[in-house]
Amino acid sequence: MSGAKAMRTSRGLLTVLSVVALLTIAGCGLVSSSGTFKTGALPDGAKPLAGAELVVTSKSFTEGVILGKITASYLASAGADVTDMTGAPGSASSRQAQLNGDADILWEYTGTAWVNYHQKTETISDPTELWKQVAAIEKSDYDLVWLPPANFNDTYAFAASPATAKRLNVRTLSDVARLPERDRTFCVDDEFFSRADGFLSMLAKYGIPYNKPNGVPPRNVTRMDAGVIYSATNNADPCNFGEVYTTDGRVKNLGLVLLDDDKKFFLPYSGTAVVRGEIMRKYPQLADLLGAISQRLTNDVMLDLNARVDIDGEDPADVAYDWLKSEGLIV
């Protein structure tokens, strides 16, 4: 299952799984236990969170779980008594747990808050500006603190296989718009096809509107499950260009070429640690601790971490612990 699709799809509120429930990461056959994470120690032996009791939750897709495990492991290594509620199904349950005060820390995405939680339709292409606006609304309305975002953006993109990109000489979406109609073929999932800020609006932005003269005819668009799009794009069958997510491990594993969104259509989805205001006021040291994680996370890092789970079949708890050690954050 694609992480980005899960985070963008608005769902009804679900009951948060207990910390002993099993988390199944769909699409890769991997099962991990919620509540399980590894703990080390800070390099200097300090325990700045000694005595703190914290509940970390996450969404259920691979990237969300990895971020939750990183957070749980690091804060526990800093001395906190951490309850791990990672893997809450869908976007709504982890969000609702935090709003209810049942969870303290959650990694969120600026685009998710802007579109799904606050129903905003304006596209703000500057990641910093979008974060500022989201952070202000969330603090005012819910007393949630959106810390400065990490340096990765798990947003929508279109990709092509290396052979297709070379054959058609495309590097940007504007390049795609200049192709002959027969070559403008796309694979998308149903949710992205129909959403207001999705496929149809993107085509209009690039001057090749759907089912219009000199645009993209319906026969050129294949709608399929998001997980199948990656292999279909890699095989250039039945489409030259597939909807993907920029930090999905399959992009790197297949060597897909991400096309530049040169007209800045897609909204930024910057990964951000979100903390309940009450908890941040009680433990202000969380800002520096979570900041140490955020400043090290990039698109390339998330591609690698996601691939270790989705492609290599590793457990998210192991991936999180290994990364923290490799970065020198824990010993």
C-alpha positions as CSV (number, residue, x, y, z in Angstrom):
1,M,0.0,0.0,0.0
2,S,1.3,3.4,-0.9
3,G,2.0,5.6,2.1
4,A,1.2,8.8,0.4
5,K,-2.2,7.5,-0.8
6,A,-3.1,6.5,2.7
7,M,-2.2,9.9,4.1
8,R,-4.2,11.8,1.5
9,T,-7.4,9.8,1.5
10,S,-10.0,11.2,3.8
11,R,-11.7,8.4,5.8
12,G,-14.3,8.1,8.5
13,L,-12.9,8.0,12.1
14,L,-11.7,4.6,13.2
15,T,-10.9,3.3,16.6
16,V,-7.2,3.4,17.4
17,L,-5.7,-0.1,17.7
18,S,-4.4,-1.1,21.1
19,V,-0.7,-1.2,21.5
20,V,-0.6,-5.0,21.3
21,A,-2.5,-5.2,18.0
22,L,-0.8,-6.4,15.0
23,L,0.1,-4.0,12.2
24,T,-0.1,-5.4,8.7
25,I,1.7,-3.4,6.1
26,A,-0.3,-4.2,3.0
27,G,1.4,-4.9,-0.3
28,C,4.6,-6.3,1.0
29,G,3.4,-9.1,3.2
30,L,5.2,-7.7,6.2
31,V,3.8,-7.9,9.8
32,S,5.2,-5.9,12.6
33,S,3.9,-5.5,16.2
34,S,2.7,-2.2,17.4
35,G,4.3,-1.4,20.7
36,T,7.7,-2.8,19.7
37,F,10.7,-0.6,19.3
38,K,14.4,-0.7,20.2
39,T,16.1,1.6,22.7
40,G,19.7,2.8,23.0
41,A,21.2,5.7,24.8
42,L,22.2,9.2,23.8
43,P,25.9,9.6,23.0
44,D,26.6,11.7,26.1
45,G,24.6,9.4,28.3
46,A,22.2,12.2,29.2
47,K,18.5,11.6,29.8
48,P,16.8,14.9,29.1
49,L,13.3,13.3,29.2
50,A,13.8,11.3,32.4
51,G,10.4,11.0,34.1
52,A,8.4,12.0,30.9
53,E,5.5,9.7,29.8
54,L,4.8,10.0,26.1
55,V,2.5,8.3,23.6
56,V,3.8,8.2,20.1
57,T,1.3,7.3,17.3
58,S,1.6,7.0,13.5
59,K,-0.4,6.2,10.4
60,S,-0.2,2.7,9.1
61,F,1.7,3.1,5.8
62,T,5.4,2.3,5.7
63,E,6.8,5.8,6.0
64,G,4.5,6.7,8.8
65,V,5.4,3.6,10.8
66,I,9.2,4.2,10.2
67,L,8.9,7.8,11.4
68,G,6.9,6.7,14.5
69,K,9.5,4.0,15.3
70,I,12.4,6.5,14.9
71,T,10.6,8.9,17.3
72,A,9.7,6.2,19.9
73,S,13.2,4.8,19.9
74,Y,14.9,8.2,20.1
75,L,12.7,9.6,22.8
76,A,13.0,6.4,24.9
77,S,16.7,6.6,24.5
78,A,16.5,10.1,25.9
79,G,14.9,8.8,29.0
80,A,11.1,8.9,28.3
81,D,8.7,6.2,29.1
82,V,7.2,5.8,25.7
83,T,4.0,4.0,24.8
84,D,4.1,3.0,21.1
85,M,0.8,3.3,19.3
86,T,2.3,3.3,15.8
87,G,0.4,1.9,12.9
88,A,-3.1,3.4,13.5
89,P,-5.1,2.6,10.4
90,G,-5.8,5.4,7.9
91,S,-5.3,9.1,8.5
92,A,-8.2,9.7,10.8
93,S,-7.5,7.4,13.7
94,S,-4.0,8.7,14.5
95,R,-5.2,12.2,14.1
96,Q,-8.2,11.7,16.3
97,A,-6.1,10.0,19.0
98,Q,-4.0,13.2,19.1
99,L,-7.0,15.5,19.1
100,N,-8.5,13.4,21.9
101,G,-5.3,13.6,24.0
102,D,-4.8,9.9,23.7
103,A,-1.6,10.3,21.8
104,D,1.1,13.0,22.2
105,I,3.3,12.9,19.1
106,L,2.5,12.2,15.4
107,W,4.3,12.8,12.2
108,E,2.0,14.6,9.8
109,Y,2.2,16.2,6.3
110,T,1.5,19.8,5.6
111,G,-0.5,19.0,2.5
112,T,-2.7,16.6,4.4
113,A,-3.6,19.2,7.0
114,W,-4.2,21.9,4.4
115,V,-6.5,19.8,2.1
116,N,-8.0,17.0,4.3
117,Y,-8.2,18.6,7.7
118,H,-8.9,22.2,6.8
119,Q,-10.5,21.8,3.3
120,K,-8.3,24.5,1.8
121,T,-8.3,24.7,-2.0
122,E,-5.5,27.3,-2.6
123,T,-2.3,25.7,-3.8
124,I,0.7,27.1,-1.9
125,S,3.8,25.8,-3.7
126,D,6.3,27.2,-1.2
127,P,6.9,24.5,1.4
128,T,7.8,27.0,4.1
129,E,4.8,29.2,3.6
130,L,2.5,26.3,3.6
131,W,4.0,25.0,6.9
132,K,3.6,28.5,8.4
133,Q,0.0,28.7,7.5
134,V,-0.8,25.2,8.6
135,A,1.1,25.6,11.9
136,A,-0.9,28.8,12.7
137,I,-4.2,27.2,12.1
138,E,-3.4,24.0,14.0
139,K,-2.1,26.0,17.0
140,S,-5.1,28.3,17.1
141,D,-7.8,25.7,16.5
142,Y,-6.3,22.6,18.3
143,D,-3.3,23.7,20.4
144,L,-1.1,21.4,18.2
145,V,2.5,22.5,17.7
146,W,3.8,21.8,14.2
147,L,7.6,21.8,14.6
148,P,9.8,23.0,11.7
149,P,9.4,20.4,8.9
150,A,11.9,17.9,7.8
151,N,13.7,18.2,4.5
152,F,11.6,15.7,2.7
153,N,8.4,16.1,0.6
154,D,6.3,13.0,0.1
155,T,4.1,14.5,-2.6
156,Y,2.5,13.3,-5.8
157,A,4.6,13.1,-8.9
158,F,4.6,11.4,-12.3
159,A,7.4,9.1,-13.3
160,A,8.6,7.2,-16.4
161,S,11.0,4.3,-16.9
162,P,14.5,5.4,-17.8
163,A,14.0,4.0,-21.3
164,T,10.7,5.9,-21.8
165,A,12.2,9.1,-20.5
166,K,15.1,8.8,-22.9
167,R,13.0,7.6,-25.9
168,L,10.5,10.5,-25.5
169,N,13.1,13.0,-24.3
170,V,11.1,14.1,-21.3
171,R,12.2,15.5,-18.0
172,T,9.3,17.7,-17.0
173,L,5.5,17.6,-17.1
174,S,5.7,20.4,-19.7
175,D,7.7,18.1,-21.8
176,V,4.9,15.5,-21.6
177,A,2.4,18.2,-22.6
178,R,4.4,18.8,-25.8
179,L,4.3,15.1,-26.9
180,P,2.0,13.8,-29.6
181,E,-1.3,12.7,-28.2
182,R,-0.5,9.0,-28.8
183,D,2.4,9.2,-26.3
184,R,0.5,11.0,-23.6
185,T,-0.6,7.9,-21.8
186,F,-1.1,7.8,-18.0
187,C,-1.7,5.3,-15.2
188,V,-3.5,6.8,-12.1
189,D,-5.5,5.5,-9.2
190,D,-9.2,6.3,-8.8
191,E,-8.7,8.6,-5.8
192,F,-6.1,10.7,-7.5
193,F,-8.2,10.8,-10.7
194,S,-11.2,12.3,-9.0
195,R,-9.9,14.5,-6.3
196,A,-10.1,18.3,-6.8
197,D,-6.3,18.8,-6.7
198,G,-5.6,15.6,-8.6
199,F,-5.2,14.4,-12.2
200,L,-7.8,16.3,-14.1
201,S,-6.8,19.6,-12.6
202,M,-3.1,18.8,-13.3
203,L,-3.9,18.2,-17.0
204,A,-5.7,21.5,-17.2
205,K,-2.8,23.3,-15.5
206,Y,-0.4,21.9,-18.2
207,G,-2.7,22.7,-21.1
208,I,-3.8,19.2,-22.0
209,P,-7.2,18.9,-20.5
210,Y,-9.0,15.6,-20.2
211,N,-11.4,14.6,-23.0
212,K,-10.9,17.9,-24.8
213,P,-9.5,18.6,-28.3
214,N,-5.7,18.6,-28.2
215,G,-5.8,17.2,-24.7
216,V,-5.8,13.7,-23.2
217,P,-8.5,11.3,-24.5
218,P,-10.1,8.8,-22.0
219,R,-8.5,5.9,-23.9
220,N,-5.1,7.3,-22.9
221,V,-5.8,7.0,-19.1
222,T,-5.7,3.7,-17.3
223,R,-7.1,3.7,-13.7
224,M,-5.6,1.0,-11.4
225,D,-4.6,0.3,-7.9
226,A,-1.8,2.6,-6.7
227,G,0.5,-0.3,-5.9
228,V,0.4,-1.7,-9.5
229,I,1.2,1.6,-11.1
230,Y,5.0,1.3,-10.4
231,S,5.5,-1.9,-12.3
232,A,3.1,-0.7,-15.1
233,T,5.2,2.5,-15.4
234,N,8.4,0.6,-15.4
235,N,7.2,-1.7,-18.2
236,A,5.7,1.2,-20.1
237,D,2.5,-0.9,-20.4
238,P,-0.2,0.3,-20.5
239,C,1.2,3.8,-19.9
240,N,4.3,5.9,-20.4
241,F,3.7,7.9,-17.2
242,G,2.5,6.8,-13.8
243,E,1.4,8.6,-10.7
244,V,3.8,7.9,-7.9
245,Y,4.9,9.3,-4.6
246,T,8.2,11.0,-4.3
247,T,9.6,9.0,-1.3
248,D,8.2,5.6,-2.2
249,G,11.0,3.0,-2.1
250,R,9.8,1.5,-5.4
251,V,10.9,4.7,-7.2
252,K,14.5,4.0,-6.3
253,N,14.3,0.2,-6.6
254,L,13.0,0.4,-10.1
255,G,15.1,3.4,-11.1
256,L,12.1,5.4,-12.2
257,V,12.6,9.0,-13.4
258,L,10.6,11.5,-11.6
259,L,9.3,14.3,-13.9
260,D,9.8,17.8,-12.7
261,D,6.5,19.6,-11.8
262,D,7.8,22.7,-13.5
263,K,4.6,24.6,-13.1
264,K,4.4,23.9,-9.4
265,F,1.0,22.3,-9.5
266,F,1.4,19.7,-6.7
267,L,1.0,20.8,-3.1
268,P,4.0,20.2,-0.8
269,Y,3.6,17.4,1.7
270,S,6.5,18.2,4.0
271,G,6.9,15.7,6.9
272,T,6.5,17.4,10.2
273,A,6.5,16.2,13.8
274,V,3.4,17.4,15.6
275,V,3.2,17.6,19.4
276,R,0.2,18.4,21.6
277,G,0.7,21.9,23.1
278,E,0.2,20.7,26.7
279,I,3.1,18.2,26.2
280,M,5.3,20.7,24.5
281,R,4.9,23.2,27.3
282,K,5.7,20.4,29.8
283,Y,8.7,19.1,27.9
284,P,10.1,21.9,25.8
285,Q,13.2,19.9,25.2
286,L,11.2,17.9,22.7
287,A,11.8,20.7,20.2
288,D,15.5,20.1,20.0
289,L,15.2,16.3,20.2
290,L,12.7,16.1,17.4
291,G,14.6,18.7,15.5
292,A,17.7,16.5,15.5
293,I,15.6,13.9,13.7
294,S,13.9,16.3,11.2
295,Q,17.1,18.0,10.1
296,R,18.6,14.6,9.0
297,L,15.6,13.4,7.0
298,T,15.7,14.1,3.2
299,N,13.9,12.6,0.2
300,D,16.9,10.3,-0.4
301,V,16.9,9.1,3.2
302,M,13.2,8.3,3.1
303,L,13.6,6.5,-0.2
304,D,16.2,4.3,1.4
305,L,14.4,3.7,4.6
306,N,11.1,2.9,2.8
307,A,12.8,0.6,0.4
308,R,14.4,-1.4,3.3
309,V,10.9,-2.2,4.5
310,D,8.9,-2.5,1.3
311,I,11.5,-4.0,-0.9
312,D,13.9,-5.8,1.4
313,G,11.3,-6.9,4.0
314,E,13.0,-5.5,7.1
315,D,11.1,-4.7,10.2
316,P,10.4,-0.9,10.7
317,A,11.7,-1.1,14.3
318,D,15.0,-2.4,13.1
319,V,15.2,0.1,10.3
320,A,14.5,3.0,12.7
321,Y,17.1,1.8,15.3
322,D,19.8,1.2,12.7
323,W,19.2,4.7,11.2
324,L,19.4,6.4,14.5
325,K,22.7,4.6,15.3
326,S,24.1,5.4,11.8
327,E,23.4,9.1,12.4
328,G,25.1,9.1,15.7
329,L,21.9,10.0,17.5
330,I,22.0,6.9,19.8
331,V,24.7,4.4,20.8
